[in-house]
Amino acid sequence: MLRIIHTADWHLGHHLHGVSRHYEHQKFFEFLLQQLKNTQADVLIVAGDIFDTANPPAAAQSQLYDFLVSARTDNPQLNMILIGGNHDSAARLDAPASLLKSLGISVIGGLSNNEEGQIDWQRLLIPLYNKEKKRVAWCGAMPFLRHSDLPPVTGTGDNLISGVKSRYAELTQALKNQAKPDEALLLTGHCYMVGGNLSELSERKILGGNQHALPVDLFSNDIAYTALGHLHCAQTVDKHENIRYSGSPIPLSFDEKHYAHQLVQIDLHSDKSIEIEAILIPRSIAILRLPNSSSFCDLDSAITQLKALDLDSDLPLEQQPFLELRIALEKPEPSLRQKIEETIADLPLRLLKISTVYAGKEQGLADSIKEQRLEDLQPEQVFLRCYENKYASPAPDEFMALFHELQENIQGTD
């Protein structure tokens, strides 16, 4: 048997409305290290978005390498595979790959070419060994695919989707050529699949937008398990139990406060069958949203709810809950923040965000216009609004594809 732990979307270096998540990531790493011991795992797969940005802070990089050293020290036989995601710089991840390889850690930041100028698929083929040091499987470690990784545009149809399918078909064939008949095949990916449940505020529809969500037939039936990253909510793909997003280990926005964050444990048996178990990750910092729903409330009601909270007054600052208030106003209230801060002055809370809606006397909240701060908008939303304001019509699909390609190129630049 081969025991695999699948995780993804760590986003090291992330800040939530200006507050560092370093403490939460450190608690997650402590939990992950303990789980690797408890489960006696043979393989750890991290399916992309290791860092939150292409140029992560030094503290985030140190946090990653400290974890890798601890994981290797505690589990000398552990196979570790890390791939690049759309938030990562492929070049930055690949830079120490040779050094990490000497420690038994495989890092694939992005695709690269061999001496013949062709994609070096061999670099993506990772042998996996069980506790008896027997090779029992191979992993095709596919990183996030950027536009520049895809074959040239030819013919008609959706070239983005066909291009990704082509690359996965090539990798799958390379796996089959490498593996023996009794060795299982695994894949990784960092992509947006059709029907995926996403958090609009923290995830982007990559590869050109929702119209370019990838179909499940991207993956061959010969693959025993596909470990995916990008979507922060743990889920299967189109009811395929062996194709999964592990989800992120911590909530990366207030919209994700209700997610059950987890590791995925996969037991791969000698007959290539699998058993899957979710390992829930404890939350080290509570995330509160008042009211505790998608609705808004008036200021007096919010203050009443704040005073009714049952909180541990002895919590140190780094462990105090994050708070978002959602307030409905009849008109702008200049003293809004002051009134709220006076209410929570003696409470062990960190107020990170106040969201407001304005409702006139003759309209209900459902018809009100939400006022949003620029920092709450994703680049795609800003582009769409600018286009609609200028041309009084939605941006065409081809414009959105070009916008996403530009965004990818900028995000992937060191």
N, C-alpha and C positions, 0 to 999 in steps of 0.2 A: 504493500500500500504506500501511496505517496500523499502526504498531508500538505495542503497549500493554504496559505492565508492571503487573501486578496483585499487590498485597500487602495485608495486613490484620493485625489483632490485634497491634498494636505494644505496647500496654499500657505506655506510657511512665509512669514513676514506680513501676513494679512493684518489690516487694521479695520475695525468696525467703527465707523464714524469718528475716526481719529484715535481710537483706543487700541493698543497693541494686543494681539492674541497670543503672545509668546508664552504666557503662563498656561493657557489652555492647551497649546501644542505640547508643552513640556509634560503636562499631566497625561496627555494622550500617549506620548512616547513611553512613559513609565508603564502605562496600562498595556501597550502593545508589546513591550519587552517581556512583561509578565505572562501575557498570553502565548507568546512564542515558546516560553518555557513550559507553561502548563499544558499546552497542546502537543508539545514535542514536534513542532512543525518542521517540515523538510524544505519548504519553499515559501518565500515572501515575494509577492508581486505588488508593485506600486504602479498603478495604471495612469500616470500622468498628473500634471499640475502639481509638481513637487513644491514649487514656489508660487507666490501670488503674482509676481511680476518678472519680466525678463531680466531685470537688474535688481535682484533681491538684496536687502541689507546684509551686512557682515554677520549680524546676530543670527539671521535666519540660516545662512550658509553654515555657520558654526553648529547650529542646532541640528542640522541634517547630518553633518559628518560625525558629531558626537554620538548621535543615535546609531549610525552605521557601525562605528567602532564598538559600541556597547553590544549591538546585536551580534556582531561577529565574535566578540569575546565570550558572550554567554552561550552562543550556539555555533561552534566551530564548523559544523557540517551544513549549516543553513545555506541553501541556494537563494540569492537575492537578485531580483530583477527590477530595475527602475526605468520607466520610459518617460519621454518628454510629452507634455501636454501643450495646449494652445497658449497657456499663460507662461510657459517656460521658454527660455532661450535654448535652442538645440545646441548651439556652439558652447554655451556655458556649461551645460550638463555633460557634453562629450569631452570637454577639456581634460578632466581628471579620470576619464574612463579607463585608460591603460593602467594607471596606478590602482584604481579600485578593482580592476580585473585581477590584479595580483593578490588581492584579498578575497577573491571569489565573489565579487559583487559586479553584476553586469548592468551597465548603464547605456541606454540607447536614447540619446537626445533627439536625433533625427536621422533621416536617410543620408547615406553617403555613397560615393562611387568607388569602384575598385580601379586597378591600373588600366583596365580596358575601357574605362569611362562608363561602365554599366553599374547599376545599383548593386551594392555589395550585400546580397541577401545572406551570405554566410555569417556576416557579423550579427545578424538578427536571430540566428539559430542558437538557442541556449539549451544545452543538455541538462537534464534534471535527474538527480540521484536520490535514492532512498537511504534509510539509515544503514543499510548493509553495503552502501557505496556502489550499488548496482544502478546503472542507467536504465530508467524505466519510462522516460518521456522526453519530449522536446517541446520547447516553447518558442513560437515565432513572435518575437518582441517587437511588434509594430508600434511606432510612436505616432503622435499626431501628424497627420498628413496635410501639408500646406499646398497651396496651388502650384508652387514651383516643383513639388514632388510628383505631380501627376503627369501622365504622358501627354504629348501634344494633342490639341483639339483636332478631331477628325470627324467627318460625317455629320449627321444630325442627331437629335436626341439630347439627353442631359449629360453633357461631357464631364461634369464634376462627379456625378454618381458613377458613370461608367469608368472614369479614371480611377476612382477609389477601388471599385470592384476589380479592375485590372491589377492594381498593386497587391491587393489581398490574394488574388488568384495566383500571382507569381510567388508570393511568400508561402502560400499553402503548398504549392507544388515543390518548392525548395524543401519544405518540411518533409513531405512525403519521400522525396529523393534521399533525404538524410536518415530518416528513421527506419528501424527494423520493423517487421510486421507486428511484433508483440509490444512495441513501444507506442504509447499514447501521444496525441498531438494536442497542444494548447496554443491559444492565441491571446494577444493583448490588443487593445485599441483605445484611442481617445477620440471620441466622435459623438455625434448626435444622431440617434437612431429614431426611425419613424415611431410615433406614439409615445415618445419619452416624456415623462413628467418632470418639468423643469421649474425652477424658481426664476421668474423674469428679472428680478433685481440683481441676481448674482451670477447668472449664466447667460452666455450668448449662444444664439443658434449659429454654429460655425459652418464653414464651407458654403457660404452664400445665403444662409438664412433657412427658414422653415421649409421652403420649397426644395431644399437640398438635404433634408433629413434622409439618412441612409436606410435602405431596406434590409430586412433580416437575412435575405438570401445572399448577402455579402459573405456570410460565413458558411464554409463547407460542412456537410453532415459528418465528415470524417473528424471534425474537431471535437474533442471530449469536453472542453470547457473554454469559454472566451471571457477574459477578464477586462471589463471596460471601465473607463473613466470619463469624466466631463460632467455628467449630471450628478447633482449633489444629494438627490433622494435615492436611497437604495431601492433597486427594482430589477425585475427581469425584463427581457425584451420580447414583446409579442408572445408572452406566456412560455417562452423557451427557458426552462429551468437552468440550462447549462450556458446561457448567455446573460450576463449580469453586470449591472453597475453596483459597485460596493457602496457608493455614496461617499460623502465627505465625513471626516471624523468629528467635526464640530460644525455648528450652524454658522454660515458665512453671511447671513443677513437675518433681520427680524422675521422675514417671510419663511425662514427655515426653522423657526423655533419649535415647530411641532414634529419635525422629522425624527424618526428613530434612527440614530446614527449607529453604524455597526461595522464590524469586520465580517468577511465571508470566509468560512472554513470549508474547504473542498477536500474530501477524501476520494482519491483516485485509486480504484482497485485494479488488480492484475488483469481482469477481463475488460478493462477500460470503462466500466460503469463508475458512476460517481454518487456520493452522498454529500449533501450541502447543509450547512448549519450556520445560522446567523449568531454572532457574538456581539451583544449590545455593548456600546461604549458609554460609560457613565459620563454625565455632563459635569464638568468641574466648576462652571459658572452658570447660574440660572439666567435665563433671558425672559424678561417680563414685557408684555404689551398690554396696556390698559386703554380701552376695555379689551378683554381677552377674546377678541373676535375680529372679524374684518370690518366691523362698524366703528363709528365715532361717537363720542359722548360730549356733553357740555362740560365746561370747566368745573362747575360745582360738583358734578357727579364724579369727575376724575379725581378731585381732591378728596372726596369721600372714600373712593376706592383706595387711594394711596394711604389714607389714615387707617384703613381696615387691614392692610397687609400685615401678615405674621412673619416677621423677619428676624434673623439671628443678629443681634446687635453687636456680637463679639467678632464678626467676620472681619479679617484684615481687608484693606482696600482692594488688593489684587483678586480677592474672592467675592467681592460684593456684586450682586446682580446688575445686569445691564437693563435699562428701562427705556421703552418707547411709549410716549403718550399720544393718543389720537383724539384731537380736540375739534369739536364742531363750534364754529363761531358765527354770530349774526353779522359781525363787522370786525375789522382788524382790532386787535387788543394789544396795545403797546406794552402793557405791563404783564402780559401773559407769562413769559419766562420767569419774571421776578416773583409772581405769585406762586408758581410751581416750585421754584427753588426755595422759597421760604417754607413751603409745606414739607419738603423732603430734607431740609437742612439737618435734621437729627436722625434721619433714616439711613441705614446702611445700603444705599442705592447709588448707582451711577447713571445719571440722566444722559442718554446718548442722542436722543432724537425726539422732537416734538413735531408731529404731523398734524396739519390743520386742513379743514374744509370750511368753506363759507357758504351759508344758505340764507337766501333772502326770505323775508317773511311770507312770501307767496309761493315758495317752492320747498319741496322736501329734500332731504339729504340725497336721495337717489338721483335727483335732478341737479344737484349742486356741482359747481366746477371746483375741482381739486387744485389747490395751489401747491406747486412742487418747487423745491429748491433745485438749482442746477446740479448740485452734488448728488441729488437723488436720481438723476436721469442717466441712463446708459448712453454712450456715444451714438448708437443706432437711433435712439429716440430723439436726440438732438438733431441728427441729420434729417430724419423724417419730418420733424416739425418745421425745420428751416425750408425744406423742399416744398411742403404743403403751403407754408406761408407765402412763398414766392410764386408758385405756379398754380395754387388752388387745386391741386390734384395729388393723389398718392404717388410716391416715387416708383417708377417702373422696376420690374424684377431685375433687368440688366443693370440698372443703376445701383440697386442694392447689392448685387453680386460684386460689382466693382468696388463699392464702399467696403464690403467685408474683406476683399482681397487687400485693399490698402491698409485696413486696420490690422490684418494679420502681419503684413510686412513691417509695419511700424512696431507692433508688439514683439515681433521676433528679432528686432534690432538691438544689439548690445549697446 
